[in-house]
């Protein structure tokens, strides 16, 4: 069995992960926002590569809402940002959310050859562990992909990857091949322990969000196991 972690989509080999299970993490904030939207009744989430593509996708759909951000800033013409608090039942229920974010949606699109592609965060941690463990056992391998921050290492994503890796590995990890990135992610868990808050609040993303008055999004991302759903990405759509 093989368990590997990528701290950013850079270097992700589409052939290596083709047809194999993969778990995408962008805890601050895209995967948290996606899980929240779908838990509150959104029909699906369509990740886009650019604002122009998002507009084209939305133009061809009924009951659609555009959501996202670029470098934390609102996107002109988009109704919503990338905040979990915006994904209320009143706003998204029954609608398709076309979404573009700085890091998360790109990571999801980069994983398109994998199967299944699971969407994970702290807010659906135990549910995602259960699904990922079953997929890992069946396929004999699993990739955990962090969105990162501007194609660089992001502390909160790496910590969440470590939490998933620890939960997925047997107690002695006998017979499981892990790479250096997985070892590093597990070391972060040893450093920060079982309390999620330390790694999240010390991260650059959390500090940026707080400075922009979006600290509530960090608290939303820390609502561990709030949801019992595991969205999957297939055929350009994220669905439950």
Beta strands, then each sheet from edge to edge (+ up, - down):
strand 1: 2-6
strand 2: 22-25
strand 3: 44-47
strand 4: 64-68
strand 5: 96-100
strand 6: 117-120
strand 7: 141-146
strand 8: 177-178
strand 9: 232-234
strand 10: 237-239
sheet 1: 8+ 1+ 7+ 2+ 6+ 9- 10+
sheet 2: 3+ 5+ 4+
end
